[in-house]
Amino acid sequence: MPLEEAELTERIIGAAIDVHREHGPGFLESIYENALVIALEQIGLKVSQQLEIPVYFQKHVVGTHRLDLFIEDRIVVELKTITEFRDIHFSIVRSYLKATGKKHGLLLNFAKPTLKMKRVISTTED
């Protein structure tokens, strides 16, 4: 069974690999984020950067989340420059997915010699 959103996430990952190939590890997260926005727009994708989204409790706004990137109004992308992914990073992306009502996210870590990426898929249990 094919993975939902496989084509779009593969395009995003390909752009992230291009950014990582050019810059390698060692820069601030914001450098990779800005470069990835350019790379994604160059391949024709709609990108929202640092998008602020409301968080609700019983239909009342109780705060906001700020997404690193939101691609094609479908995929949440969280960028990191960290030693390793931890459970909290996956929890954060799941909370972003819940707040947006979307199902698919990507965690990208630019701090390693090779780009590390993980898909995060929201389930009804989240």
C-alpha positions as CSV (number, residue, x, y, z in Angstrom):
1,M,0.0,0.0,0.0
2,P,1.5,3.3,-1.0
3,L,2.2,5.9,1.7
4,E,-0.2,8.9,1.6
5,E,1.5,12.1,0.5
6,A,4.5,10.2,-0.6
7,E,5.1,12.3,-3.8
8,L,4.9,15.6,-1.9
9,T,7.0,14.5,1.0
10,E,9.6,13.0,-1.4
11,R,9.8,16.4,-3.2
12,I,10.3,18.2,0.2
13,I,12.9,15.7,1.3
14,G,14.7,16.1,-2.0
15,A,14.9,19.9,-1.6
16,A,16.1,19.4,2.0
17,I,18.9,17.1,0.7
18,D,19.9,19.7,-1.8
19,V,20.1,22.3,1.0
20,H,22.1,20.0,3.2
21,R,24.5,19.1,0.3
22,E,25.3,22.7,-0.3
23,H,25.7,23.8,3.3
24,G,26.5,20.7,5.3
25,P,26.1,20.7,9.1
26,G,27.0,23.5,11.4
27,F,24.7,26.4,10.6
28,L,21.8,27.8,12.7
29,E,18.4,26.3,12.0
30,S,17.2,29.6,10.5
31,I,19.8,29.4,7.7
32,Y,18.6,25.9,6.7
33,E,15.0,27.1,7.0
34,N,15.5,30.1,4.7
35,A,17.5,28.0,2.2
36,L,14.8,25.3,2.2
37,V,12.1,27.9,1.5
38,I,14.0,29.0,-1.6
39,A,14.6,25.4,-2.7
40,L,10.9,24.5,-2.3
41,E,9.6,27.6,-4.1
42,Q,12.0,26.9,-6.9
43,I,10.4,23.5,-7.5
44,G,6.9,25.1,-7.5
45,L,5.7,24.4,-4.0
46,K,3.6,26.7,-1.9
47,V,5.4,27.4,1.4
48,S,4.3,29.2,4.5
49,Q,7.2,30.1,6.8
50,Q,6.8,30.7,10.5
51,L,3.1,30.4,10.2
52,E,1.2,31.2,13.4
53,I,-1.7,28.9,14.1
54,P,-4.3,29.1,16.9
55,V,-4.6,26.4,19.6
56,Y,-8.1,25.8,20.9
57,F,-9.7,24.6,24.1
58,Q,-13.4,24.1,24.0
59,K,-13.7,26.4,21.0
60,H,-11.7,29.2,22.7
61,V,-8.2,30.2,21.5
62,V,-5.8,29.6,24.3
63,G,-2.6,30.3,22.5
64,T,-0.7,29.8,19.3
65,H,1.9,27.5,17.7
66,R,4.4,28.7,15.2
67,L,5.2,26.2,12.4
68,D,8.7,26.3,10.8
69,L,7.2,25.5,7.4
70,F,3.8,24.5,6.1
71,I,3.9,23.1,2.6
72,E,1.0,23.1,0.2
73,D,-1.3,23.6,3.2
74,R,-0.8,19.8,3.8
75,I,2.6,19.0,5.3
76,V,4.0,20.4,8.5
77,V,7.8,20.6,8.4
78,E,9.9,21.0,11.6
79,L,13.6,21.7,11.2
80,K,16.2,20.9,13.8
81,T,19.9,21.3,14.3
82,I,20.3,18.8,17.2
83,T,22.4,15.8,18.0
84,E,19.5,13.3,17.9
85,F,15.8,13.2,17.6
86,R,14.1,12.7,20.9
87,D,10.5,11.7,21.8
88,I,9.6,15.3,22.5
89,H,10.4,16.4,18.9
90,F,7.8,13.8,17.7
91,S,5.3,15.0,20.3
92,I,5.7,18.6,19.2
93,V,5.1,17.7,15.5
94,R,2.0,15.7,16.5
95,S,0.7,18.7,18.5
96,Y,1.3,20.9,15.4
97,L,-0.6,18.3,13.3
98,K,-3.5,18.3,15.8
99,A,-3.6,22.1,15.8
100,T,-3.7,22.3,12.0
101,G,-6.0,19.3,11.6
102,K,-3.5,17.7,9.2
103,K,-2.1,14.2,9.2
104,H,1.4,14.4,7.8
105,G,4.6,16.0,9.1
106,L,8.3,15.8,8.6
107,L,11.1,16.2,11.1
108,L,14.4,17.3,9.4
109,N,17.7,17.4,11.2
110,F,20.5,19.3,9.5
111,A,23.2,18.9,12.3
112,K,24.6,15.5,11.0
113,P,26.9,14.8,8.1
114,T,23.9,13.3,6.4
115,L,20.5,14.9,6.6
116,K,18.3,12.9,9.0
117,M,14.5,12.8,8.4
118,K,11.5,11.2,10.0
119,R,7.9,11.2,8.9
120,V,5.4,11.9,11.6
121,I,1.8,10.8,10.9
122,S,-1.0,11.8,13.2
123,T,-3.4,9.1,14.2
124,T,-6.8,9.5,15.8
125,E,-5.3,8.4,19.1
126,D,-3.0,11.5,19.2
